[in-house]
Amino acid sequence: MSLELEHDCPHCEESRIFYKAASMTVHLGTKTKWRCPECNYAFIKINGIDSSASA
Ligand SMILES: [Zn+2]
């Protein structure tokens, strides 16, 4: 699995190379936390699925 991920940052309002800040195994699978190095915005993915949209 890569340690970097290109993703649109809603804070910077442009595409950034996020880095993996944390990774843990949960009952749903593997949970990874990605952080924007520019503004420190972070979001969670579970099994590679972006869960930032789910409130
Ligand atoms: Zn950002």
mmCIF file of the protein (N, C-alpha, C, O) and its ligand, coordinates in Angstrom:
data_MODEL
# 
_entry.id   MODEL 
# 
loop_
_entity.id 
_entity.type 
_entity.pdbx_number_of_molecules 
1 polymer     1 
2 non-polymer 1 
# 
_entity_poly.entity_id                      1 
_entity_poly.type                           'polypeptide(L)' 
_entity_poly.nstd_linkage                   no 
_entity_poly.nstd_monomer                   no 
_entity_poly.pdbx_seq_one_letter_code       MSLELEHDCPHCEESRIFYKAASMTVHLGTKTKWRCPECNYAFIKINGIDSSASA 
_entity_poly.pdbx_seq_one_letter_code_can   MSLELEHDCPHCEESRIFYKAASMTVHLGTKTKWRCPECNYAFIKINGIDSSASA 
_entity_poly.pdbx_strand_id                 A 
# 
loop_
_entity_poly_seq.entity_id 
_entity_poly_seq.num 
_entity_poly_seq.mon_id 
_entity_poly_seq.hetero 
1 1  MET n 
1 2  SER n 
1 3  LEU n 
1 4  GLU n 
1 5  LEU n 
1 6  GLU n 
1 7  HIS n 
1 8  ASP n 
1 9  CYS n 
1 10 PRO n 
1 11 HIS n 
1 12 CYS n 
1 13 GLU n 
1 14 GLU n 
1 15 SER n 
1 16 ARG n 
1 17 ILE n 
1 18 PHE n 
1 19 TYR n 
1 20 LYS n 
1 21 ALA n 
1 22 ALA n 
1 23 SER n 
1 24 MET n 
1 25 THR n 
1 26 VAL n 
1 27 HIS n 
1 28 LEU n 
1 29 GLY n 
1 30 THR n 
1 31 LYS n 
1 32 THR n 
1 33 LYS n 
1 34 TRP n 
1 35 ARG n 
1 36 CYS n 
1 37 PRO n 
1 38 GLU n 
1 39 CYS n 
1 40 ASN n 
1 41 TYR n 
1 42 ALA n 
1 43 PHE n 
1 44 ILE n 
1 45 LYS n 
1 46 ILE n 
1 47 ASN n 
1 48 GLY n 
1 49 ILE n 
1 50 ASP n 
1 51 SER n 
1 52 SER n 
1 53 ALA n 
1 54 SER n 
1 55 ALA n 
# 
loop_
_struct_asym.id 
_struct_asym.entity_id 
A 1 
B 2 
# 
loop_
_chem_comp.id 
_chem_comp.type 
_chem_comp.mon_nstd_flag 
ALA 'L-peptide linking' y 
ARG 'L-peptide linking' y 
ASN 'L-peptide linking' y 
ASP 'L-peptide linking' y 
CYS 'L-peptide linking' y 
GLU 'L-peptide linking' y 
GLY 'peptide linking'   y 
HIS 'L-peptide linking' y 
ILE 'L-peptide linking' y 
LEU 'L-peptide linking' y 
LYS 'L-peptide linking' y 
MET 'L-peptide linking' y 
PHE 'L-peptide linking' y 
PRO 'L-peptide linking' y 
SER 'L-peptide linking' y 
THR 'L-peptide linking' y 
TRP 'L-peptide linking' y 
TYR 'L-peptide linking' y 
VAL 'L-peptide linking' y 
ZN  non-polymer         . 
# 
_pdbx_entity_nonpoly.entity_id   2 
_pdbx_entity_nonpoly.name        ? 
_pdbx_entity_nonpoly.comp_id     ZN 
# 
_pdbx_nonpoly_scheme.asym_id         B 
_pdbx_nonpoly_scheme.entity_id       2 
_pdbx_nonpoly_scheme.mon_id          ZN 
_pdbx_nonpoly_scheme.ndb_seq_num     1 
_pdbx_nonpoly_scheme.pdb_seq_num     101 
_pdbx_nonpoly_scheme.auth_seq_num    101 
_pdbx_nonpoly_scheme.pdb_mon_id      ZN 
_pdbx_nonpoly_scheme.auth_mon_id     ZN 
_pdbx_nonpoly_scheme.pdb_strand_id   A 
_pdbx_nonpoly_scheme.pdb_ins_code    . 
# 
loop_
_atom_site.group_PDB 
_atom_site.id 
_atom_site.type_symbol 
_atom_site.label_atom_id 
_atom_site.label_alt_id 
_atom_site.label_comp_id 
_atom_site.label_asym_id 
_atom_site.label_entity_id 
_atom_site.label_seq_id 
_atom_site.pdbx_PDB_ins_code 
_atom_site.Cartn_x 
_atom_site.Cartn_y 
_atom_site.Cartn_z 
_atom_site.occupancy 
_atom_site.B_iso_or_equiv 
_atom_site.pdbx_formal_charge 
_atom_site.auth_seq_id 
_atom_site.auth_comp_id 
_atom_site.auth_asym_id 
_atom_site.auth_atom_id 
_atom_site.pdbx_PDB_model_num 
ATOM   1   N  N  . MET A 1 1  ? 0.849   -1.201 0.000  1.00 0.00 ? 1   MET A N  1 
ATOM   2   C  CA . MET A 1 1  ? 0.000   0.000  0.000  1.00 0.00 ? 1   MET A CA 1 
ATOM   3   C  C  . MET A 1 1  ? 0.881   1.247  0.000  1.00 0.00 ? 1   MET A C  1 
ATOM   4   O  O  . MET A 1 1  ? 1.914   1.287  0.670  1.00 0.00 ? 1   MET A O  1 
ATOM   5   N  N  . SER A 1 2  ? 0.484   2.223  -0.724 1.00 0.00 ? 2   SER A N  1 
ATOM   6   C  CA . SER A 1 2  ? 1.270   3.453  -0.837 1.00 0.00 ? 2   SER A CA 1 
ATOM   7   C  C  . SER A 1 2  ? 1.170   4.296  0.429  1.00 0.00 ? 2   SER A C  1 
ATOM   8   O  O  . SER A 1 2  ? 0.194   4.222  1.176  1.00 0.00 ? 2   SER A O  1 
ATOM   9   N  N  . LEU A 1 3  ? 2.193   5.089  0.643  1.00 0.00 ? 3   LEU A N  1 
ATOM   10  C  CA . LEU A 1 3  ? 2.189   6.027  1.765  1.00 0.00 ? 3   LEU A CA 1 
ATOM   11  C  C  . LEU A 1 3  ? 1.743   7.413  1.337  1.00 0.00 ? 3   LEU A C  1 
ATOM   12  O  O  . LEU A 1 3  ? 1.622   8.324  2.157  1.00 0.00 ? 3   LEU A O  1 
ATOM   13  N  N  . GLU A 1 4  ? 1.500   7.560  0.043  1.00 0.00 ? 4   GLU A N  1 
ATOM   14  C  CA . GLU A 1 4  ? 1.066   8.857  -0.473 1.00 0.00 ? 4   GLU A CA 1 
ATOM   15  C  C  . GLU A 1 4  ? -0.169  8.657  -1.330 1.00 0.00 ? 4   GLU A C  1 
ATOM   16  O  O  . GLU A 1 4  ? -0.352  7.609  -1.949 1.00 0.00 ? 4   GLU A O  1 
ATOM   17  N  N  . LEU A 1 5  ? -1.018  9.684  -1.358 1.00 0.00 ? 5   LEU A N  1 
ATOM   18  C  CA . LEU A 1 5  ? -2.275  9.592  -2.084 1.00 0.00 ? 5   LEU A CA 1 
ATOM   19  C  C  . LEU A 1 5  ? -2.645  10.978 -2.616 1.00 0.00 ? 5   LEU A C  1 
ATOM   20  O  O  . LEU A 1 5  ? -2.713  11.953 -1.869 1.00 0.00 ? 5   LEU A O  1 
ATOM   21  N  N  . GLU A 1 6  ? -2.880  11.035 -3.916 1.00 0.00 ? 6   GLU A N  1 
ATOM   22  C  CA . GLU A 1 6  ? -3.331  12.301 -4.480 1.00 0.00 ? 6   GLU A CA 1 
ATOM   23  C  C  . GLU A 1 6  ? -4.838  12.404 -4.284 1.00 0.00 ? 6   GLU A C  1 
ATOM   24  O  O  . GLU A 1 6  ? -5.584  11.497 -4.654 1.00 0.00 ? 6   GLU A O  1 
ATOM   25  N  N  . HIS A 1 7  ? -5.279  13.509 -3.701 1.00 0.00 ? 7   HIS A N  1 
ATOM   26  C  CA . HIS A 1 7  ? -6.679  13.649 -3.334 1.00 0.00 ? 7   HIS A CA 1 
ATOM   27  C  C  . HIS A 1 7  ? -7.034  15.135 -3.322 1.00 0.00 ? 7   HIS A C  1 
ATOM   28  O  O  . HIS A 1 7  ? -6.193  15.977 -3.008 1.00 0.00 ? 7   HIS A O  1 
ATOM   29  N  N  . ASP A 1 8  ? -8.264  15.447 -3.659 1.00 0.00 ? 8   ASP A N  1 
ATOM   30  C  CA . ASP A 1 8  ? -8.714  16.833 -3.579 1.00 0.00 ? 8   ASP A CA 1 
ATOM   31  C  C  . ASP A 1 8  ? -8.883  17.233 -2.122 1.00 0.00 ? 8   ASP A C  1 
ATOM   32  O  O  . ASP A 1 8  ? -9.601  16.573 -1.371 1.00 0.00 ? 8   ASP A O  1 
ATOM   33  N  N  . CYS A 1 9  ? -8.228  18.301 -1.728 1.00 0.00 ? 9   CYS A N  1 
ATOM   34  C  CA . CYS A 1 9  ? -8.367  18.800 -0.366 1.00 0.00 ? 9   CYS A CA 1 
ATOM   35  C  C  . CYS A 1 9  ? -9.442  19.882 -0.332 1.00 0.00 ? 9   CYS A C  1 
ATOM   36  O  O  . CYS A 1 9  ? -9.312  20.893 -1.023 1.00 0.00 ? 9   CYS A O  1 
ATOM   37  N  N  . PRO A 1 10 ? -10.507 19.690 0.461  1.00 0.00 ? 10  PRO A N  1 
ATOM   38  C  CA . PRO A 1 10 ? -11.584 20.684 0.529  1.00 0.00 ? 10  PRO A CA 1 
ATOM   39  C  C  . PRO A 1 10 ? -11.151 21.966 1.223  1.00 0.00 ? 10  PRO A C  1 
ATOM   40  O  O  . PRO A 1 10 ? -11.793 23.007 1.086  1.00 0.00 ? 10  PRO A O  1 
ATOM   41  N  N  . HIS A 1 11 ? -10.070 21.881 1.957  1.00 0.00 ? 11  HIS A N  1 
ATOM   42  C  CA . HIS A 1 11 ? -9.575  23.062 2.657  1.00 0.00 ? 11  HIS A CA 1 
ATOM   43  C  C  . HIS A 1 11 ? -8.706  23.924 1.727  1.00 0.00 ? 11  HIS A C  1 
ATOM   44  O  O  . HIS A 1 11 ? -8.892  25.137 1.627  1.00 0.00 ? 11  HIS A O  1 
ATOM   45  N  N  . CYS A 1 12 ? -7.762  23.269 1.054  1.00 0.00 ? 12  CYS A N  1 
ATOM   46  C  CA . CYS A 1 12 ? -6.900  23.966 0.091  1.00 0.00 ? 12  CYS A CA 1 
ATOM   47  C  C  . CYS A 1 12 ? -7.645  24.266 -1.212 1.00 0.00 ? 12  CYS A C  1 
ATOM   48  O  O  . CYS A 1 12 ? -7.247  25.150 -1.971 1.00 0.00 ? 12  CYS A O  1 
ATOM   49  N  N  . GLU A 1 13 ? -8.735  23.521 -1.466 1.00 0.00 ? 13  GLU A N  1 
ATOM   50  C  CA . GLU A 1 13 ? -9.519  23.626 -2.698 1.00 0.00 ? 13  GLU A CA 1 
ATOM   51  C  C  . GLU A 1 13 ? -8.688  23.331 -3.926 1.00 0.00 ? 13  GLU A C  1 
ATOM   52  O  O  . GLU A 1 13 ? -8.884  23.931 -4.983 1.00 0.00 ? 13  GLU A O  1 
ATOM   53  N  N  . GLU A 1 14 ? -7.755  22.401 -3.780 1.00 0.00 ? 14  GLU A N  1 
ATOM   54  C  CA . GLU A 1 14 ? -7.038  21.872 -4.929 1.00 0.00 ? 14  GLU A CA 1 
ATOM   55  C  C  . GLU A 1 14 ? -6.469  20.498 -4.577 1.00 0.00 ? 14  GLU A C  1 
ATOM   56  O  O  . GLU A 1 14 ? -6.517  20.060 -3.428 1.00 0.00 ? 14  GLU A O  1 
ATOM   57  N  N  . SER A 1 15 ? -5.940  19.844 -5.581 1.00 0.00 ? 15  SER A N  1 
ATOM   58  C  CA . SER A 1 15 ? -5.409  18.506 -5.373 1.00 0.00 ? 15  SER A CA 1 
ATOM   59  C  C  . SER A 1 15 ? -4.081  18.567 -4.635 1.00 0.00 ? 15  SER A C  1 
ATOM   60  O  O  . SER A 1 15 ? -3.209  19.375 -4.952 1.00 0.00 ? 15  SER A O  1 
ATOM   61  N  N  . ARG A 1 16 ? -3.948  17.685 -3.633 1.00 0.00 ? 16  ARG A N  1 
ATOM   62  C  CA . ARG A 1 16 ? -2.725  17.624 -2.838 1.00 0.00 ? 16  ARG A CA 1 
ATOM   63  C  C  . ARG A 1 16 ? -2.232  16.186 -2.768 1.00 0.00 ? 16  ARG A C  1 
ATOM   64  O  O  . ARG A 1 16 ? -2.995  15.246 -2.994 1.00 0.00 ? 16  ARG A O  1 
ATOM   65  N  N  . ILE A 1 17 ? -0.971  16.025 -2.458 1.00 0.00 ? 17  ILE A N  1 
ATOM   66  C  CA . ILE A 1 17 ? -0.448  14.703 -2.157 1.00 0.00 ? 17  ILE A CA 1 
ATOM   67  C  C  . ILE A 1 17 ? -0.564  14.490 -0.654 1.00 0.00 ? 17  ILE A C  1 
ATOM   68  O  O  . ILE A 1 17 ? 0.233   15.011 0.126  1.00 0.00 ? 17  ILE A O  1 
ATOM   69  N  N  . PHE A 1 18 ? -1.568  13.719 -0.264 1.00 0.00 ? 18  PHE A N  1 
ATOM   70  C  CA . PHE A 1 18 ? -1.772  13.400 1.142  1.00 0.00 ? 18  PHE A CA 1 
ATOM   71  C  C  . PHE A 1 18 ? -0.782  12.320 1.572  1.00 0.00 ? 18  PHE A C  1 
ATOM   72  O  O  . PHE A 1 18 ? -0.369  11.489 0.763  1.00 0.00 ? 18  PHE A O  1 
ATOM   73  N  N  . TYR A 1 19 ? -0.412  12.337 2.833  1.00 0.00 ? 19  TYR A N  1 
ATOM   74  C  CA . TYR A 1 19 ? 0.415   11.257 3.351  1.00 0.00 ? 19  TYR A CA 1 
ATOM   75  C  C  . TYR A 1 19 ? -0.345  10.475 4.421  1.00 0.00 ? 19  TYR A C  1 
ATOM   76  O  O  . TYR A 1 19 ? -1.236  11.005 5.085  1.00 0.00 ? 19  TYR A O  1 
ATOM   77  N  N  . LYS A 1 20 ? 0.020   9.229  4.569  1.00 0.00 ? 20  LYS A N  1 
ATOM   78  C  CA . LYS A 1 20 ? -0.668  8.369  5.514  1.00 0.00 ? 20  LYS A CA 1 
ATOM   79  C  C  . LYS A 1 20 ? -0.230  8.721  6.934  1.00 0.00 ? 20  LYS A C  1 
ATOM   80  O  O  . LYS A 1 20 ? 0.945   8.601  7.282  1.00 0.00 ? 20  LYS A O  1 
ATOM   81  N  N  . ALA A 1 21 ? -1.182  9.152  7.740  1.00 0.00 ? 21  ALA A N  1 
ATOM   82  C  CA . ALA A 1 21 ? -0.870  9.573  9.106  1.00 0.00 ? 21  ALA A CA 1 
ATOM   83  C  C  . ALA A 1 21 ? -1.042  8.429  10.093 1.00 0.00 ? 21  ALA A C  1 
ATOM   84  O  O  . ALA A 1 21 ? -0.366  8.391  11.121 1.00 0.00 ? 21  ALA A O  1 
ATOM   85  N  N  . ALA A 1 22 ? -1.939  7.495  9.791  1.00 0.00 ? 22  ALA A N  1 
ATOM   86  C  CA . ALA A 1 22 ? -2.197  6.391  10.704 1.00 0.00 ? 22  ALA A CA 1 
ATOM   87  C  C  . ALA A 1 22 ? -2.875  5.257  9.944  1.00 0.00 ? 22  ALA A C  1 
ATOM   88  O  O  . ALA A 1 22 ? -3.516  5.470  8.915  1.00 0.00 ? 22  ALA A O  1 
ATOM   89  N  N  . SER A 1 23 ? -2.722  4.065  10.469 1.00 0.00 ? 23  SER A N  1 
ATOM   90  C  CA . SER A 1 23 ? -3.381  2.904  9.887  1.00 0.00 ? 23  SER A CA 1 
ATOM   91  C  C  . SER A 1 23 ? -3.723  1.938  11.010 1.00 0.00 ? 23  SER A C  1 
ATOM   92  O  O  . SER A 1 23 ? -2.890  1.659  11.872 1.00 0.00 ? 23  SER A O  1 
ATOM   93  N  N  . MET A 1 24 ? -4.932  1.436  10.998 1.00 0.00 ? 24  MET A N  1 
ATOM   94  C  CA . MET A 1 24 ? -5.318  0.462  12.015 1.00 0.00 ? 24  MET A CA 1 
ATOM   95  C  C  . MET A 1 24 ? -6.331  -0.511 11.442 1.00 0.00 ? 24  MET A C  1 
ATOM   96  O  O  . MET A 1 24 ? -7.041  -0.210 10.483 1.00 0.00 ? 24  MET A O  1 
ATOM   97  N  N  . THR A 1 25 ? -6.378  -1.682 12.052 1.00 0.00 ? 25  THR A N  1 
ATOM   98  C  CA . THR A 1 25 ? -7.331  -2.698 11.619 1.00 0.00 ? 25  THR A CA 1 
ATOM   99  C  C  . THR A 1 25 ? -8.570  -2.620 12.500 1.00 0.00 ? 25  THR A C  1 
ATOM   100 O  O  . THR A 1 25 ? -8.476  -2.678 13.726 1.00 0.00 ? 25  THR A O  1 
ATOM   101 N  N  . VAL A 1 26 ? -9.721  -2.489 11.870 1.00 0.00 ? 26  VAL A N  1 
ATOM   102 C  CA . VAL A 1 26 ? -10.994 -2.451 12.582 1.00 0.00 ? 26  VAL A CA 1 
ATOM   103 C  C  . VAL A 1 26 ? -11.873 -3.580 12.048 1.00 0.00 ? 26  VAL A C  1 
ATOM   104 O  O  . VAL A 1 26 ? -11.474 -4.282 11.119 1.00 0.00 ? 26  VAL A O  1 
ATOM   105 N  N  . HIS A 1 27 ? -13.048 -3.763 12.613 1.00 0.00 ? 27  HIS A N  1 
ATOM   106 C  CA . HIS A 1 27 ? -13.902 -4.872 12.192 1.00 0.00 ? 27  HIS A CA 1 
ATOM   107 C  C  . HIS A 1 27 ? -14.377 -4.732 10.746 1.00 0.00 ? 27  HIS A C  1 
ATOM   108 O  O  . HIS A 1 27 ? -14.744 -5.720 10.109 1.00 0.00 ? 27  HIS A O  1 
ATOM   109 N  N  . LEU A 1 28 ? -14.368 -3.509 10.236 1.00 0.00 ? 28  LEU A N  1 
ATOM   110 C  CA . LEU A 1 28 ? -14.778 -3.282 8.842  1.00 0.00 ? 28  LEU A CA 1 
ATOM   111 C  C  . LEU A 1 28 ? -13.656 -3.565 7.862  1.00 0.00 ? 28  LEU A C  1 
ATOM   112 O  O  . LEU A 1 28 ? -13.894 -3.714 6.664  1.00 0.00 ? 28  LEU A O  1 
ATOM   113 N  N  . GLY A 1 29 ? -12.429 -3.638 8.370  1.00 0.00 ? 29  GLY A N  1 
ATOM   114 C  CA . GLY A 1 29 ? -11.289 -3.845 7.483  1.00 0.00 ? 29  GLY A CA 1 
ATOM   115 C  C  . GLY A 1 29 ? -10.121 -2.998 7.948  1.00 0.00 ? 29  GLY A C  1 
ATOM   116 O  O  . GLY A 1 29 ? -9.872  -2.873 9.147  1.00 0.00 ? 29  GLY A O  1 
ATOM   117 N  N  . THR A 1 30 ? -9.415  -2.426 7.010  1.00 0.00 ? 30  THR A N  1 
ATOM   118 C  CA . THR A 1 30 ? -8.273  -1.591 7.358  1.00 0.00 ? 30  THR A CA 1 
ATOM   119 C  C  . THR A 1 30 ? -8.651  -0.125 7.239  1.00 0.00 ? 30  THR A C  1 
ATOM   120 O  O  . THR A 1 30 ? -9.114  0.336  6.196  1.00 0.00 ? 30  THR A O  1 
ATOM   121 N  N  . LYS A 1 31 ? -8.445  0.592  8.330  1.00 0.00 ? 31  LYS A N  1 
ATOM   122 C  CA . LYS A 1 31 ? -8.773  2.008  8.383  1.00 0.00 ? 31  LYS A CA 1 
ATOM   123 C  C  . LYS A 1 31 ? -7.479  2.805  8.278  1.00 0.00 ? 31  LYS A C  1 
ATOM   124 O  O  . LYS A 1 31 ? -6.536  2.580  9.036  1.00 0.00 ? 31  LYS A O  1 
ATOM   125 N  N  . THR A 1 32 ? -7.444  3.729  7.341  1.00 0.00 ? 32  THR A N  1 
ATOM   126 C  CA . THR A 1 32 ? -6.254  4.560  7.180  1.00 0.00 ? 32  THR A CA 1 
ATOM   127 C  C  . THR A 1 32 ? -6.645  6.035  7.261  1.00 0.00 ? 32  THR A C  1 
ATOM   128 O  O  . THR A 1 32 ? -7.700  6.448  6.780  1.00 0.00 ? 32  THR A O  1 
ATOM   129 N  N  . LYS A 1 33 ? -5.779  6.798  7.872  1.00 0.00 ? 33  LYS A N  1 
ATOM   130 C  CA . LYS A 1 33 ? -5.991  8.236  8.010  1.00 0.00 ? 33  LYS A CA 1 
ATOM   131 C  C  . LYS A 1 33 ? -4.982  8.949  7.123  1.00 0.00 ? 33  LYS A C  1 
ATOM   132 O  O  . LYS A 1 33 ? -3.783  8.681  7.192  1.00 0.00 ? 33  LYS A O  1 
ATOM   133 N  N  . TRP A 1 34 ? -5.474  9.856  6.293  1.00 0.00 ? 34  TRP A N  1 
ATOM   134 C  CA . TRP A 1 34 ? -4.639  10.599 5.355  1.00 0.00 ? 34  TRP A CA 1 
ATOM   135 C  C  . TRP A 1 34 ? -4.655  12.065 5.722  1.00 0.00 ? 34  TRP A C  1 
ATOM   136 O  O  . TRP A 1 34 ? -5.695  12.615 6.082  1.00 0.00 ? 34  TRP A O  1 
ATOM   137 N  N  . ARG A 1 35 ? -3.505  12.691 5.630  1.00 0.00 ? 35  ARG A N  1 
ATOM   138 C  CA . ARG A 1 35 ? -3.404  14.081 6.051  1.00 0.00 ? 35  ARG A CA 1 
ATOM   139 C  C  . ARG A 1 35 ? -2.791  14.940 4.946  1.00 0.00 ? 35  ARG A C  1 
ATOM   140 O  O  . ARG A 1 35 ? -1.831  14.540 4.289  1.00 0.00 ? 35  ARG A O  1 
ATOM   141 N  N  . CYS A 1 36 ? -3.361  16.121 4.757  1.00 0.00 ? 36  CYS A N  1 
ATOM   142 C  CA . CYS A 1 36 ? -2.825  17.095 3.816  1.00 0.00 ? 36  CYS A CA 1 
ATOM   143 C  C  . CYS A 1 36 ? -1.636  17.810 4.477  1.00 0.00 ? 36  CYS A C  1 
ATOM   144 O  O  . CYS A 1 36 ? -1.781  18.369 5.564  1.00 0.00 ? 36  CYS A O  1 
ATOM   145 N  N  . PRO A 1 37 ? -0.475  17.795 3.833  1.00 0.00 ? 37  PRO A N  1 
ATOM   146 C  CA . PRO A 1 37 ? 0.703   18.427 4.439  1.00 0.00 ? 37  PRO A CA 1 
ATOM   147 C  C  . PRO A 1 37 ? 0.634   19.954 4.432  1.00 0.00 ? 37  PRO A C  1 
ATOM   148 O  O  . PRO A 1 37 ? 1.405   20.609 5.134  1.00 0.00 ? 37  PRO A O  1 
ATOM   149 N  N  . GLU A 1 38 ? -0.269  20.521 3.655  1.00 0.00 ? 38  GLU A N  1 
ATOM   150 C  CA . GLU A 1 38 ? -0.364  21.979 3.551  1.00 0.00 ? 38  GLU A CA 1 
ATOM   151 C  C  . GLU A 1 38 ? -1.193  22.597 4.670  1.00 0.00 ? 38  GLU A C  1 
ATOM   152 O  O  . GLU A 1 38 ? -0.827  23.634 5.224  1.00 0.00 ? 38  GLU A O  1 
ATOM   153 N  N  . CYS A 1 39 ? -2.314  21.955 4.998  1.00 0.00 ? 39  CYS A N  1 
ATOM   154 C  CA . CYS A 1 39 ? -3.251  22.566 5.958  1.00 0.00 ? 39  CYS A CA 1 
ATOM   155 C  C  . CYS A 1 39 ? -3.599  21.647 7.119  1.00 0.00 ? 39  CYS A C  1 
ATOM   156 O  O  . CYS A 1 39 ? -4.337  22.047 8.019  1.00 0.00 ? 39  CYS A O  1 
ATOM   157 N  N  . ASN A 1 40 ? -3.078  20.420 7.114  1.00 0.00 ? 40  ASN A N  1 
ATOM   158 C  CA . ASN A 1 40 ? -3.354  19.428 8.164  1.00 0.00 ? 40  ASN A CA 1 
ATOM   159 C  C  . ASN A 1 40 ? -4.776  18.891 8.149  1.00 0.00 ? 40  ASN A C  1 
ATOM   160 O  O  . ASN A 1 40 ? -5.193  18.227 9.098  1.00 0.00 ? 40  ASN A O  1 
ATOM   161 N  N  . TYR A 1 41 ? -5.529  19.167 7.089  1.00 0.00 ? 41  TYR A N  1 
ATOM   162 C  CA . TYR A 1 41 ? -6.825  18.506 6.931  1.00 0.00 ? 41  TYR A CA 1 
ATOM   163 C  C  . TYR A 1 41 ? -6.601  16.997 6.844  1.00 0.00 ? 41  TYR A C  1 
ATOM   164 O  O  . TYR A 1 41 ? -5.665  16.542 6.186  1.00 0.00 ? 41  TYR A O  1 
ATOM   165 N  N  . ALA A 1 42 ? -7.452  16.230 7.501  1.00 0.00 ? 42  ALA A N  1 
ATOM   166 C  CA . ALA A 1 42 ? -7.307  14.777 7.464  1.00 0.00 ? 42  ALA A CA 1 
ATOM   167 C  C  . ALA A 1 42 ? -8.653  14.129 7.177  1.00 0.00 ? 42  ALA A C  1 
ATOM   168 O  O  . ALA A 1 42 ? -9.707  14.661 7.526  1.00 0.00 ? 42  ALA A O  1 
ATOM   169 N  N  . PHE A 1 43 ? -8.595  12.976 6.538  1.00 0.00 ? 43  PHE A N  1 
ATOM   170 C  CA . PHE A 1 43 ? -9.805  12.189 6.311  1.00 0.00 ? 43  PHE A CA 1 
ATOM   171 C  C  . PHE A 1 43 ? -9.470  10.712 6.465  1.00 0.00 ? 43  PHE A C  1 
ATOM   172 O  O  . PHE A 1 43 ? -8.307  10.312 6.427  1.00 0.00 ? 43  PHE A O  1 
ATOM   173 N  N  . ILE A 1 44 ? -10.512 9.916  6.640  1.00 0.00 ? 44  ILE A N  1 
ATOM   174 C  CA . ILE A 1 44 ? -10.365 8.485  6.900  1.00 0.00 ? 44  ILE A CA 1 
ATOM   175 C  C  . ILE A 1 44 ? -10.841 7.682  5.692  1.00 0.00 ? 44  ILE A C  1 
ATOM   176 O  O  . ILE A 1 44 ? -11.866 7.991  5.084  1.00 0.00 ? 44  ILE A O  1 
ATOM   177 N  N  . LYS A 1 45 ? -10.087 6.664  5.368  1.00 0.00 ? 45  LYS A N  1 
ATOM   178 C  CA . LYS A 1 45 ? -10.549 5.686  4.393  1.00 0.00 ? 45  LYS A CA 1 
ATOM   179 C  C  . LYS A 1 45 ? -10.642 4.339  5.086  1.00 0.00 ? 45  LYS A C  1 
ATOM   180 O  O  . LYS A 1 45 ? -9.802  3.994  5.918  1.00 0.00 ? 45  LYS A O  1 
ATOM   181 N  N  . ILE A 1 46 ? -11.686 3.573  4.731  1.00 0.00 ? 46  ILE A N  1 
ATOM   182 C  CA . ILE A 1 46 ? -11.809 2.205  5.215  1.00 0.00 ? 46  ILE A CA 1 
ATOM   183 C  C  . ILE A 1 46 ? -11.811 1.278  4.015  1.00 0.00 ? 46  ILE A C  1 
ATOM   184 O  O  . ILE A 1 46 ? -12.666 1.387  3.135  1.00 0.00 ? 46  ILE A O  1 
ATOM   185 N  N  . ASN A 1 47 ? -10.848 0.362  3.982  1.00 0.00 ? 47  ASN A N  1 
ATOM   186 C  CA . ASN A 1 47 ? -10.650 -0.532 2.836  1.00 0.00 ? 47  ASN A CA 1 
ATOM   187 C  C  . ASN A 1 47 ? -10.538 0.249  1.532  1.00 0.00 ? 47  ASN A C  1 
ATOM   188 O  O  . ASN A 1 47 ? -11.035 -0.189 0.494  1.00 0.00 ? 47  ASN A O  1 
ATOM   189 N  N  . GLY A 1 48 ? -9.890  1.394  1.590  1.00 0.00 ? 48  GLY A N  1 
ATOM   190 C  CA . GLY A 1 48 ? -9.659  2.190  0.389  1.00 0.00 ? 48  GLY A CA 1 
ATOM   191 C  C  . GLY A 1 48 ? -10.836 3.038  -0.029 1.00 0.00 ? 48  GLY A C  1 
ATOM   192 O  O  . GLY A 1 48 ? -10.775 3.712  -1.057 1.00 0.00 ? 48  GLY A O  1 
ATOM   193 N  N  . ILE A 1 49 ? -11.932 3.019  0.763  1.00 0.00 ? 49  ILE A N  1 
ATOM   194 C  CA . ILE A 1 49 ? -13.115 3.808  0.425  1.00 0.00 ? 49  ILE A CA 1 
ATOM   195 C  C  . ILE A 1 49 ? -13.118 5.098  1.247  1.00 0.00 ? 49  ILE A C  1 
ATOM   196 O  O  . ILE A 1 49 ? -12.988 5.072  2.471  1.00 0.00 ? 49  ILE A O  1 
ATOM   197 N  N  . ASP A 1 50 ? -13.266 6.196  0.566  1.00 0.00 ? 50  ASP A N  1 
ATOM   198 C  CA . ASP A 1 50 ? -13.291 7.486  1.223  1.00 0.00 ? 50  ASP A CA 1 
ATOM   199 C  C  . ASP A 1 50 ? -14.583 7.639  2.029  1.00 0.00 ? 50  ASP A C  1 
ATOM   200 O  O  . ASP A 1 50 ? -15.677 7.635  1.463  1.00 0.00 ? 50  ASP A O  1 
ATOM   201 N  N  . SER A 1 51 ? -14.454 7.772  3.337  1.00 0.00 ? 51  SER A N  1 
ATOM   202 C  CA . SER A 1 51 ? -15.626 7.880  4.201  1.00 0.00 ? 51  SER A CA 1 
ATOM   203 C  C  . SER A 1 51 ? -15.864 9.309  4.671  1.00 0.00 ? 51  SER A C  1 
ATOM   204 O  O  . SER A 1 51 ? -16.696 9.545  5.547  1.00 0.00 ? 51  SER A O  1 
ATOM   205 N  N  . SER A 1 52 ? -15.133 10.266 4.091  1.00 0.00 ? 52  SER A N  1 
ATOM   206 C  CA . SER A 1 52 ? -15.238 11.640 4.563  1.00 0.00 ? 52  SER A CA 1 
ATOM   207 C  C  . SER A 1 52 ? -16.599 12.253 4.256  1.00 0.00 ? 52  SER A C  1 
ATOM   208 O  O  . SER A 1 52 ? -16.988 13.236 4.886  1.00 0.00 ? 52  SER A O  1 
ATOM   209 N  N  . ALA A 1 53 ? -17.339 11.676 3.282  1.00 0.00 ? 53  ALA A N  1 
ATOM   210 C  CA . ALA A 1 53 ? -18.633 12.232 2.912  1.00 0.00 ? 53  ALA A CA 1 
ATOM   211 C  C  . ALA A 1 53 ? -19.747 11.787 3.852  1.00 0.00 ? 53  ALA A C  1 
ATOM   212 O  O  . ALA A 1 53 ? -20.803 12.418 3.901  1.00 0.00 ? 53  ALA A O  1 
ATOM   213 N  N  . SER A 1 54 ? -19.524 10.714 4.595  1.00 0.00 ? 54  SER A N  1 
ATOM   214 C  CA . SER A 1 54 ? -20.567 10.209 5.469  1.00 0.00 ? 54  SER A CA 1 
ATOM   215 C  C  . SER A 1 54 ? -20.555 10.945 6.801  1.00 0.00 ? 54  SER A C  1 
ATOM   216 O  O  . SER A 1 54 ? -19.575 10.896 7.543  1.00 0.00 ? 54  SER A O  1 
ATOM   217 N  N  . ALA A 1 55 ? -21.643 11.618 7.088  1.00 0.00 ? 55  ALA A N  1 
ATOM   218 C  CA . ALA A 1 55 ? -21.761 12.342 8.339  1.00 0.00 ? 55  ALA A CA 1 
ATOM   219 C  C  . ALA A 1 55 ? -22.386 11.389 9.351  1.00 0.00 ? 55  ALA A C  1 
ATOM   220 O  O  . ALA A 1 55 ? -22.596 11.764 10.504 1.00 0.00 ? 55  ALA A O  1 
HETATM 221 ZN ZN . ZN  B 2 .  ? -5.143  20.989 2.403  1.00 0.00 2 101 ZN  A ZN 1 
# 
